[in-house]
Amino acid sequence: MTEELALLDKHDPLAPKQALFHCPENLIYLDGNSLGLMPYAAKQRIQEVTQEQWGNDLITSWNKHQWIDLPTTIGERIAPLIGAGQQQVVCCDSISINLFKVISSAIKLRPGRQEILSTHDNFPTDLYMVQGLQALLGEQHCTLRMVDEEQLASSIDEHTAAVLVTEVNFRTGRRLDIAAITAQAHRQGALCIVDLAHSAGVLPVQLDNWQVDFAVGCTYKYLNGGPGAPAFVYAAKRHQEEMCQPLFGWMGHKQGFAFAPGYEPANNARQLLTGTPSIISMSAVDAALDAYDNVNIDDVREKSKQMTSIFLKLIQQSRFCQELHCISPEDPELRGSQLSFEYEHAYSLCQALIDRGVIADFRAPNYIRFGFAPLYNSFQQIANAVRIMESVLAESIHLQSRYTVRKAVT
Ligand SMILES: *Cc1c(COP(=O)(O)O)cnc(C)c1O
């Protein structure tokens, strides 16, 4: 196996990308689905932006360094990674805020329908944003209905204004068929809103081809834009004329710098912007995206599938396979770039692994998640991570009391 993995690394078309990222020595980082590694280019860009642009050029930088265009220039760079043509994606705010904009827009585009249909197991912030909108508008205008993932497509009906679906389930790593769900939504006269948090940069998303109506995603996971980096939002061109997102901000105005008292939205994707962009953070995203230059997303997906398959196979071959129950789909086509295991002592196992240089994460109540980032993880790292995990489990190191106390961020 070791030789086989070395060979895979040797012939990996993405291997040269590893050098673009800072990885602390002796660390196996399998948490790129929560916060990607830092690209050297991002670090350097932040230095430039603070020293030269903010430090010396100050206010003139809005024009001189095109700060004002960053939300759209970065949006256009993200677009090809998610199968979107030009002028449909902007970079701004967080996923949560962008969800508010697009869920409101969807409800308004479907008068007489009040239901947002989602899954019980969706990421909580997605569900919370609908609940907040319901609290604001009242149940006659907005309700949330949650069903099981398997029932999502078949539950869409004449009350559904929009389906709110995350392509890859953050707990289980299960990937849903967005093309099919969108098609079914449209047959029922509903819209489809997709959350790409665990897709962007790692799955061959085809927003335009799938006819998705709205989408959101973040840049700090597989896109490596840095902690709390701004998110992105997609609005299909066909909706841009008619849609109305209610967070009227001056950056979304047709002519923000006319300072008119009345709001008039820009008639393109810029209408999704609200306030002043966070330039330092956004510049880091811009630089981080360089890592995707000349990358074929199909190669990324292929390596991702291989990585999850090898990791799973090694676990299944180990004598601990009975204790760790994989809750991710067996078929690599049906999962994203992560594997999750249910295990009684998942939290302490995770802590003990962190202490031994293997970073995974824990999700309540008892799941340990491993994320695989094809741009910087190698096949040999995968095998080493499993080996370290086996030694922890063999000696029950994780059951020591120092690993069982919960920290604030799990
Ligand atoms: C990480 C993640 C988010 C994060 O939302 P923010 O508002 O950007 O913090 C949202 N949805 C999903 C599915 C996620 O995995």
Ligand as a Chemical Component Dictionary entry (heavy atoms), coordinates in Angstrom:
data_LIG
# 
_chem_comp.id                   LIG 
_chem_comp.type                 NON-POLYMER 
_chem_comp.pdbx_formal_charge   0 
_chem_comp.three_letter_code    LIG 
# 
loop_
_chem_comp_atom.comp_id 
_chem_comp_atom.atom_id 
_chem_comp_atom.alt_atom_id 
_chem_comp_atom.type_symbol 
_chem_comp_atom.charge 
_chem_comp_atom.model_Cartn_x 
_chem_comp_atom.model_Cartn_y 
_chem_comp_atom.model_Cartn_z 
_chem_comp_atom.pdbx_ordinal 
LIG C1 C1 C 0 -19.927 26.617 6.814 1  
LIG C2 C2 C 0 -21.332 26.678 6.379 2  
LIG C3 C3 C 0 -22.067 27.861 6.475 3  
LIG C4 C4 C 0 -21.480 29.074 7.127 4  
LIG O1 O1 O 0 -22.283 30.197 7.053 5  
LIG P1 P1 P 0 -21.689 31.644 7.422 6  
LIG O2 O2 O 0 -22.862 32.503 7.511 7  
LIG O3 O3 O 0 -20.759 32.032 6.308 8  
LIG O4 O4 O 0 -20.966 31.509 8.722 9  
LIG C5 C5 C 0 -23.348 27.878 5.941 10 
LIG N1 N1 N 0 -23.885 26.776 5.361 11 
LIG C6 C6 C 0 -23.210 25.605 5.300 12 
LIG C7 C7 C 0 -23.828 24.416 4.649 13 
LIG C8 C8 C 0 -21.924 25.513 5.820 14 
LIG O5 O5 O 0 -21.265 24.365 5.785 15 
# 
loop_
_chem_comp_bond.comp_id 
_chem_comp_bond.atom_id_1 
_chem_comp_bond.atom_id_2 
_chem_comp_bond.value_order 
_chem_comp_bond.pdbx_ordinal 
LIG C1 C2 SING 1  
LIG C2 C3 SING 2  
LIG C2 C8 DOUB 3  
LIG C3 C4 SING 4  
LIG C3 C5 DOUB 5  
LIG C4 O1 SING 6  
LIG O1 P1 SING 7  
LIG P1 O2 DOUB 8  
LIG P1 O3 SING 9  
LIG P1 O4 SING 10 
LIG C5 N1 SING 11 
LIG N1 C6 DOUB 12 
LIG C6 C7 SING 13 
LIG C6 C8 SING 14 
LIG C8 O5 SING 15 
# 
